[in-house]
Amino acid sequence: MNENSVWVSAVEAVQTSQSSFFKFITANDSGETGGHQAGFHIPKPASPVLFRREYQKGEFHEEDIQIEWQDGYITQSSIKYYGQKTRDEYRLTRFGREFDYHERICTGDVLVISRIAHGNFKAFILKTEDEIESFLNAFGLSPVDSGSVIEVSQQLKISNEEDEYAAFFKTLNGVFPSTEIMSKVSREIELKIKNHESEIFTNPDKKILDWTASEYRLFRHIEKSLHLNQVISGFSDLEDFVSLANTILNRRKSRAGKSLEHHLSFIFSKNLLTFSEQKITEGNSKPDFVFPSIDAYHDSKYPRQNIFVLAAKTTCKDRWRQILNETKNLDKHYLFTLQQGITTNQLDEMLDSGVQLVVPKQHLYTFSEAYRGKILTLKSFINEVKRISPF
């Protein structure tokens, strides 16, 4: 199968199957942590895709299943629930000696599993950033949705969020809002419902994930409200259908990265950091954030060690090298990402290139344990900027 068509086949499988989930492959899944058994940990929210029912602590369950992989290779595999003593864990294991597990599976890849019927599944491994982002955009998903069931209908209702979304939609007069407005409104709604504004300071890692998820739900609500009736009623010709489909997909692609920047900017401002956004550093390069300012960056007398340049990318498997040309005479390039897991080879290459990775604290476990101490959380990055840069 052509690599460019893998994500398309994965989308088709999700759309036609009984149930599906996706997850970023962690260092534990890929074997980089030195585990003895090759296999995937299945997050509890995704377990209904594989298992017929939820199991309770004290139980052990094992069931044989068949999986057809993207190249047509079929494995007779096993799903297991371990509920003994301190364990409460679902796993997918046993792929056979002929299945080149460690060649196929790398940390940071995305696994998509669709249930055709109970005991019969299709699975896909998405490896490139383009594949991963195209798949996520097809369903309006974010990396923070990793490990959850893919709701094809997207009929989501969390607390009274839907009522807030509906009230906001009425103010739009049929016009899709800018990413900046949508990010702002999603934060306001989330803070209004949860009332946890203090976490902006005490737990910014959690807040960036909360707001990213909240904005995706708002985005899907607006998208559905604008276009669902047209989809149901049909199209006068094929061109109208293609035009709408392209509009939806292009909008999904363009907004994901910008929303992350907006949420980070809000967190930095609330934490009283000074910075410049999208200002030219070198040539035509415009990094997302420069601390304490772009003027300091271009001031040859300003201490280089007191300047931080941060790029924000939802995923960073392939494109992280782009940030290397954004700065000059700085020892470190900082990169914030929602990516869950990267291979040790890529991490070594980043470190050798002077790239300091920054991820939400909740995602640290997806990286090899040997590298976790070399990765900053969002809160630790904020504290580092506060410690070094004079405000």
Solvent accessible surface area in square Angstrom, and as a share of the most:
residue,aa,sasa,rsa
1,M,119,0.53
2,N,100,0.51
3,E,110,0.49
4,N,114,0.59
5,S,39,0.25
6,V,5,0.03
7,W,64,0.23
8,V,58,0.33
9,S,27,0.17
10,A,0,0.00
11,V,15,0.09
12,E,96,0.43
13,A,7,0.06
14,V,3,0.02
15,Q,105,0.47
16,T,115,0.67
17,S,22,0.14
18,Q,108,0.48
19,S,25,0.16
20,S,2,0.01
21,F,0,0.00
22,F,0,0.00
23,K,7,0.03
24,F,2,0.01
25,I,0,0.00
26,T,11,0.07
27,A,0,0.00
28,N,68,0.35
29,D,0,0.00
30,S,7,0.04
31,G,24,0.23
32,E,57,0.26
33,T,54,0.31
34,G,54,0.52
35,G,44,0.42
36,H,194,0.86
37,Q,98,0.43
38,A,37,0.28
39,G,1,0.01
40,F,0,0.00
41,H,63,0.28
42,I,1,0.00
43,P,28,0.18
44,K,88,0.37
45,P,88,0.56
46,A,0,0.00
47,S,6,0.04
48,P,78,0.49
49,V,0,0.00
50,L,2,0.01
51,F,4,0.02
52,R,144,0.53
53,R,131,0.48
54,E,101,0.45
55,Y,14,0.05
56,Q,109,0.48
57,K,111,0.47
58,G,61,0.59
59,E,53,0.24
60,F,99,0.41
61,H,43,0.19
62,E,79,0.36
63,E,31,0.14
64,D,97,0.50
65,I,7,0.03
66,Q,65,0.29
67,I,0,0.00
68,E,66,0.29
69,W,5,0.02
70,Q,42,0.18
71,D,80,0.42
72,G,39,0.38
73,Y,76,0.29
74,I,82,0.42
75,T,4,0.02
76,Q,108,0.48
77,S,0,0.00
78,S,0,0.00
79,I,0,0.00
80,K,32,0.14
81,Y,0,0.00
82,Y,29,0.11
83,G,1,0.01
84,Q,74,0.33
85,K,189,0.80
86,T,133,0.77
87,R,101,0.37
88,D,67,0.35
89,E,41,0.18
90,Y,3,0.01
91,R,25,0.09
92,L,0,0.00
93,T,1,0.00
94,R,114,0.42
95,F,14,0.06
96,G,53,0.51
97,R,238,0.87
98,E,142,0.64
99,F,8,0.03
100,D,72,0.37
101,Y,14,0.05
102,H,119,0.53
103,E,133,0.60
104,R,45,0.17
105,I,3,0.02
106,C,45,0.27
107,T,0,0.00
108,G,0,0.00
109,D,1,0.01
110,V,0,0.00
111,L,0,0.00
112,V,0,0.00
113,I,0,0.00
114,S,0,0.00
115,R,29,0.11
116,I,68,0.35
117,A,42,0.32
118,H,73,0.32
119,G,19,0.18
120,N,59,0.30
121,F,0,0.00
122,K,73,0.31
123,A,0,0.00
124,F,9,0.04
125,I,8,0.04
126,L,0,0.00
127,K,69,0.29
128,T,46,0.26
129,E,2,0.01
130,D,87,0.45
131,E,10,0.04
132,I,0,0.00
133,E,43,0.19
134,S,21,0.14
135,F,1,0.00
136,L,7,0.03
137,N,16,0.08
138,A,23,0.18
139,F,10,0.04
140,G,2,0.02
141,L,11,0.05
142,S,0,0.00
143,P,4,0.02
144,V,32,0.18
145,D,25,0.13
146,S,27,0.17
147,G,4,0.04
148,S,39,0.25
149,V,43,0.25
150,I,8,0.04
151,E,76,0.34
152,V,79,0.45
153,S,67,0.43
154,Q,32,0.14
155,Q,135,0.60
156,L,49,0.25
157,K,136,0.57
158,I,70,0.36
159,S,74,0.48
160,N,71,0.36
161,E,6,0.03
162,E,42,0.19
163,D,91,0.47
164,E,36,0.16
165,Y,1,0.00
166,A,37,0.29
167,A,58,0.45
168,F,30,0.12
169,F,45,0.19
170,K,163,0.69
171,T,91,0.53
172,L,23,0.11
173,N,135,0.69
174,G,50,0.49
175,V,101,0.58
176,F,36,0.15
177,P,16,0.10
178,S,60,0.38
179,T,35,0.20
180,E,112,0.50
181,I,86,0.44
182,M,1,0.01
183,S,0,0.00
184,K,105,0.44
185,V,20,0.11
186,S,0,0.00
187,R,21,0.08
188,E,85,0.38
189,I,11,0.05
190,E,3,0.01
191,L,30,0.15
192,K,142,0.60
193,I,41,0.21
194,K,81,0.34
195,N,123,0.63
196,H,83,0.37
197,E,82,0.37
198,S,71,0.46
199,E,30,0.14
200,I,0,0.00
201,F,95,0.40
202,T,84,0.49
203,N,49,0.25
204,P,1,0.01
205,D,3,0.02
206,K,67,0.28
207,K,0,0.00
208,I,0,0.00
209,L,25,0.13
210,D,29,0.15
211,W,0,0.00
212,T,4,0.03
213,A,21,0.16
214,S,0,0.00
215,E,0,0.00
216,Y,12,0.05
217,R,38,0.14
218,L,0,0.00
219,F,1,0.01
220,R,18,0.07
221,H,32,0.14
222,I,0,0.00
223,E,14,0.06
224,K,77,0.32
225,S,45,0.29
226,L,46,0.23
227,H,25,0.11
228,L,71,0.35
229,N,118,0.60
230,Q,78,0.35
231,V,77,0.44
232,I,127,0.64
233,S,95,0.61
234,G,37,0.36
235,F,60,0.25
236,S,102,0.66
237,D,76,0.39
238,L,127,0.63
239,E,124,0.56
240,D,61,0.31
241,F,100,0.42
242,V,58,0.33
243,S,66,0.42
244,L,21,0.10
245,A,33,0.26
246,N,75,0.38
247,T,59,0.34
248,I,28,0.14
249,L,62,0.31
250,N,87,0.45
251,R,50,0.18
252,R,33,0.12
253,K,113,0.48
254,S,76,0.49
255,R,4,0.02
256,A,16,0.12
257,G,28,0.27
258,K,77,0.32
259,S,2,0.01
260,L,2,0.01
261,E,20,0.09
262,H,35,0.15
263,H,0,0.00
264,L,0,0.00
265,S,17,0.11
266,F,56,0.23
267,I,0,0.00
268,F,0,0.00
269,S,58,0.38
270,K,73,0.31
271,N,9,0.05
272,L,147,0.73
273,L,8,0.04
274,T,69,0.40
275,F,42,0.17
276,S,17,0.11
277,E,67,0.30
278,Q,68,0.30
279,K,100,0.42
280,I,84,0.42
281,T,7,0.04
282,E,47,0.21
283,G,68,0.66
284,N,142,0.73
285,S,27,0.17
286,K,101,0.43
287,P,1,0.01
288,D,18,0.09
289,F,1,0.00
290,V,0,0.00
291,F,0,0.00
292,P,15,0.09
293,S,33,0.21
294,I,28,0.14
295,D,112,0.58
296,A,9,0.07
297,Y,7,0.03
298,H,105,0.47
299,D,63,0.32
300,S,107,0.69
301,K,182,0.77
302,Y,45,0.17
303,P,57,0.36
304,R,66,0.24
305,Q,134,0.60
306,N,29,0.15
307,I,11,0.05
308,F,5,0.02
309,V,5,0.03
310,L,1,0.00
311,A,5,0.04
312,A,8,0.06
313,K,44,0.19
314,T,17,0.10
315,T,3,0.02
316,C,0,0.00
317,K,12,0.05
318,D,63,0.33
319,R,72,0.26
320,W,1,0.00
321,R,103,0.37
322,Q,101,0.45
323,I,4,0.02
324,L,55,0.27
325,N,114,0.59
326,E,30,0.13
327,T,14,0.08
328,K,123,0.52
329,N,113,0.58
330,L,21,0.10
331,D,138,0.71
332,K,96,0.41
333,H,22,0.10
334,Y,18,0.07
335,L,0,0.00
336,F,0,0.00
337,T,0,0.00
338,L,1,0.01
339,Q,0,0.00
340,Q,13,0.06
341,G,0,0.00
342,I,0,0.00
343,T,23,0.13
344,T,33,0.19
345,N,119,0.61
346,Q,32,0.14
347,L,6,0.03
348,D,60,0.31
349,E,68,0.31
350,M,2,0.01
351,L,72,0.36
352,D,126,0.65
353,S,40,0.26
354,G,18,0.18
355,V,3,0.02
356,Q,18,0.08
357,L,6,0.03
358,V,0,0.00
359,V,0,0.00
360,P,0,0.00
361,K,130,0.55
362,Q,73,0.32
363,H,10,0.05
364,L,34,0.17
365,Y,129,0.49
366,T,0,0.00
367,F,0,0.00
368,S,6,0.04
369,E,121,0.54
370,A,79,0.61
371,Y,28,0.11
372,R,73,0.27
373,G,80,0.77
374,K,107,0.45
375,I,14,0.07
376,L,41,0.21
377,T,21,0.12
378,L,0,0.00
379,K,80,0.34
380,S,40,0.26
381,F,0,0.00
382,I,4,0.02
383,N,75,0.38
384,E,48,0.22
385,V,0,0.00
386,K,93,0.39
387,R,172,0.63
388,I,48,0.24
389,S,4,0.02
390,P,88,0.56
391,F,114,0.48
